[in-house]
Structure formats: C-alpha cells, structure tokens
Amino acid sequence: MSRVCLIEDDPIMGEALVERLELEGFSVVWHRTGSAGMRALAAGAIDLAVIDVNLPDLSGADLFARLLDERVRIPPSLFMTGYGSIEDAVRLLKLGAADYLTKPLDPTALIERLRALAGGKGAGTDAPHDTPLGISPAMRHLAGELARMARHAQTPLLIGGESGVGKEVVARHLHRLQCPDAPFIAVNCAALPETLIEAELFGHEKGAFTGADRRRAGVFEQAGEGILFLDEIGDMPLALQSRLLRVVQDRQLTRVGGSEPVETPTRLVCATHQDLTALVREGRFREDLYYRVRVLEIRIPPLRERPEDILWLAERFVADYGRRVPRERRVLTPEDRERLLHSKWPGNARELQHLLERACILGQGERLALDGALDIPKEQGLKAQAQASERAAIETALVEQDCNMTATAARLGISRKTLWQKMKRYGIKRIQ
Ligand SMILES: Nc1ncnc2c1ncn2[C@@H]1O[C@H](COP(=O)(O)OP(=O)(O)OP(=O)(O)O)[C@@H](O)[C@H]1O
C-alpha cells in the first residue's frame, strides 16, 4: 500500500482528502503545517507527497527547497496551488516536483496522478518508491528488519556486504528510524592513520601528547545518543580492538591521557566488506569483539543478486542529478534500461551511481550518454579502470560544486593546478 504524506492546513479540505485517499486504498499521514510535514518527509518511509503551496508557517516551495538543501530523499511530490500562483508552480517544477494541480482541486485527477506516480499500478500494490532501500524482496526484507532493530537502540549492529553495496546508506536509514534528532557520525577505520585512531575514537585530555593543547571529545562522545558508524572495522589495529571491546562492554570510555570514565549511550554500527570470521581465524580480529559487534547482523546482497533494484536505483540517481542540475533533466530510454540490466555491477550501487553521473554529465537534452560511460572494459586493466573512476570523481565534484574550480579542488583534496591538468588530460569541460 502506498503511503501518502498530505501537507494541508485547511481542516475541511484536509479531512475530505484523507477520506478520499483512504477510500482509494492509500495510507495517509496528514500534517497541517509545513514544519511538521518536513519532519515527516525527512524521516522517510513515505512514497508520495501531496503538498499545499500556501501553508501557515512556510510556503510549499520553501519546504521543498529546504529538503533539497538537506539532501533528503524526497518522494514524488504533487503540489496544490491556488488559482493565479503559476509562478510558484513553475519554480517547483524546476526544483523537481512531480507535478502541480490547481485549486479548486479535482480529487479524481489527484488520485489519477498519484496512481501514475506510484508506478501506474495504483494504490495497494508495490510501488517503486515503496521502500527507501530498494524494491527487491531482499531489500524489502532488510528494511523490515531494520525497523525492528531500531527499537533496540543500544545493541551493536554489524553490516556486511561488498564494497559500494550501500552499507552506509543502510546505517543512515537505521539512524532515521531510530534517532533522527541525534547525531550520526561516520568514521572509516581504514582511512585513519593508526596513530590517530585512538584519540579520534575516544578523545584526549589536554597535554595527552605533543600538540594536544586542549581537551577534545572523540567520535563516541560526539555521537552522544546517536549512532557511531565504524566503516571497515576489519581494518582496526588489534591493540585498539581491545579498547573498543571494553567501551562496548562497559558503555563507558576513558579519553587518551585521562583517568575519568565517561558514559557512552551511543549505538555502535560497524561495517565491513571483509569476511570477519576469516579474519578471526587468521588472528587479525579479536573473537570476543567479533561476538560483541555482531549481536545483530545484516548482510546486504550484491546488486547482481537483486537485479530488481538496478533500475530502481538508476531512476533515483538520474533524478538526483536532475535535482542538482535542474536545467539538465535527463531521462532513461528503454534501450538505456536494457543495457543497465545486462551489466553485472561488480562495484555495486556506487559503480552504477558513478556511471549514471557521468552519462548525465556527458548527455544532451533528455538523453544520457551511456555509450562510452558504460564501456570501461575490465580487460583494459586496473589503470584504465582507475582513470575512469578518477574522471568520474572529478566530474561529479565539478557538478556538485557548480563548476567552481577552487571548491572542486578542495573537495577532491588536490590543488587547482592539478585539477586543471587532470581536466585537460581527460578532456573535461566546465559545464555551466
Ligand atoms: N539504496 C540506495 N539508495 C540510494 N543510493 C544508494 C543506495 N545504496 C547505495 N547507494 C549509493 O551508492 C553509493 C555507495 O553506497 P555506500 O557508501 O553506502 O556503500 P558501502 O557499502 O558503505 O561502500 P564501502 O564498502 O565502499 O564503504 C553511495 O553514494 C550511495 O548513495
């Protein structure tokens, strides 16, 4: 059953719409202010939104723009505008709204548009936007598991799965379900130098080591009652594993150079693309910590094992591009879809995302340029693949930073000069 979020302040119209939508088989949550509606949309688990443009606290257009700024995954949204507010409607369409209907509203037209947006299947069926993680049976099941796990707010969770499969996306989804108002802090254990991990995790007291000129909270403390996401937990050095174990066991930590214990209510969510059992057998991961971090466990299947999600993800990535670069709205053709379905996606969702980003950037009009973007044959070896991935990263950063060279270079962690040289080498043009 499709879930509709109705944001409408008029009590009579609101009541009537709720009644009609429910009669038509939709499940409805009704909010009378823009801020309450925004919170509901940000919390996810909504398939479609119907939003009045004139709300008491903020306009529907501002609500939509704010959600975009916060990079919330917004469900297909229909706006209801008063007669004569066509400018608002145009602005909304440019921002990525699905459509608008003018008041006085024709409820039957509204239902038809909602059915079309729910995948043409109507309410009560499995719409493409039914879950925030994917439409495959595996991802639907996983979404259900996460909803249950969210109720056990202190139990550690281990997320397994190949690289790029969406482990952080799943952790963030759990956060939205469990504690959207508390922090979500992500740390990649593989990316931190060994000497820094301890202070980064547990914080340090003033004078704990050279350069520690003030007390600093570690990520555990920063996460507070929220979630600490430790990515690549298999790469954590053994010495630190025992410290982490004590913190998870005792639910308190001691800062580096300190002696006072500090309580930690944080939920630990760890992720790994490695086989932790094998690491335990090889003596590279502590067995006791292994049991402690995997009290709850989920494994995200690779994309090739859930082909139903390929086009679902693809549509989202293309729509994301359209939201970020509204003047360039691209649409997948049936041939594009066919080609995407036939790839094996060894790099999973991340590979699909990079490919589509690149194909959108290179595309023209409504067409994506899948040619070339798709053909990075593995036979060309690691160098060609690394270059293709470097090129995609540069193009993505350029789009995200609106082609601002300084910001793009900073985002990529390289100098402007290096960025220019690489753009020249790859023939990347600044697209304004
Ligand atoms: N269900 C999803 N919906 C939308 N985007 C997704 C989904 N799954 C993955 N992605 C996108 O794919 C990319 C990779 O996802 P993510 O970083 O969560 O993977 P990961 O498994 O944590 O990767 P790694 O093992 O390399 O850390 C991200 O940019 C993410 O936005």
The ligand as a Gaussian input file, in Angstrom:
#p B3LYP/6-31G(d) Opt

LIG

0 1
 N       19.561000       2.027000      -1.570000
 C       20.237000       3.057000      -2.043000
 N       19.596000       4.183000      -2.399000
 C       20.272000       5.224000      -2.882000
 N       21.606000       5.265000      -3.047000
 C       22.301000       4.195000      -2.707000
 C       21.657000       3.022000      -2.206000
 N       22.601000       2.110000      -1.960000
 C       23.776000       2.667000      -2.291000
 N       23.607000       3.913000      -2.755000
 C       24.649000       4.858000      -3.208000
 O       25.793000       4.101000      -3.592000
 C       26.986000       4.659000      -3.057000
 C       27.682000       3.618000      -2.198000
 O       26.899000       3.408000      -1.021000
 P       27.588000       3.245000       0.409000
 O       28.703000       4.228000       0.622000
 O       26.519000       3.201000       1.434000
 O       28.229000       1.797000       0.194000
 P       29.160000       0.965000       1.175000
 O       28.713000      -0.424000       1.101000
 O       29.181000       1.630000       2.533000
 O       30.560000       1.141000       0.444000
 P       32.054000       0.845000       1.050000
 O       32.108000      -0.591000       1.430000
 O       32.935000       1.139000      -0.101000
 O       32.221000       1.795000       2.211000
 C       26.598000       5.892000      -2.260000
 O       26.895000       7.063000      -2.985000
 C       25.108000       5.746000      -2.047000
 O       24.474000       6.994000      -2.074000

